[in-house]
Amino acid sequence: MYFCVFLYFLETSYGRKKPTVSPIAVETAGYIVLAMMHSDPDRYNLASRAIIKWISEQRNGQGGFISSQVRPT
């Protein structure tokens, strides 16, 4: 079930040189991994690894991620 939801993220990120990924997508993917590991770690081991790999590929040049927080200027 969780893996089907994640397929959306894979389809929108792979095959493009510089995909535009929303911070919400990265955060949601993290929560999907948490849910998978909480429910049945053995069953979702490979799927969670694919999601974690995708999350790590979303890091920016400074090692951080896109922020969903509003920063005061």
Backbone hydrogen bonds, N-H to C=O, Kabsch-Sander energy under -0.5 kcal/mol:
donor,donor_aa,acceptor,acceptor_aa,energy
5,V,1,M,-1.4
6,F,2,Y,-1.8
7,L,3,F,-1.3
8,Y,4,C,-0.5
8,Y,5,V,-1.0
9,F,6,F,-0.8
10,L,6,F,-1.8
11,E,7,L,-2.6
12,T,8,Y,-1.7
13,S,9,F,-1.0
14,Y,10,L,-2.3
16,R,13,S,-0.8
21,V,19,P,-0.8
25,A,22,S,-0.5
26,V,22,S,-1.4
27,E,23,P,-2.3
28,T,24,I,-2.9
29,A,25,A,-2.2
30,G,26,V,-1.8
31,Y,27,E,-2.0
32,I,28,T,-2.2
33,V,29,A,-2.1
34,L,30,G,-2.1
35,A,31,Y,-2.3
36,M,32,I,-2.5
37,M,33,V,-2.6
38,H,34,L,-2.0
39,S,35,A,-2.2
40,D,36,M,-2.3
44,Y,40,D,-2.0
45,N,42,D,-0.7
48,S,44,Y,-2.7
49,R,45,N,-1.8
50,A,46,L,-1.8
51,I,47,A,-1.9
52,I,48,S,-2.7
53,K,49,R,-2.3
54,W,50,A,-2.1
55,I,51,I,-2.7
56,S,52,I,-2.5
57,E,53,K,-1.5
58,Q,54,W,-0.5
58,Q,55,I,-1.5
59,R,56,S,-1.1
60,N,64,G,-3.2
63,G,60,N,-1.8
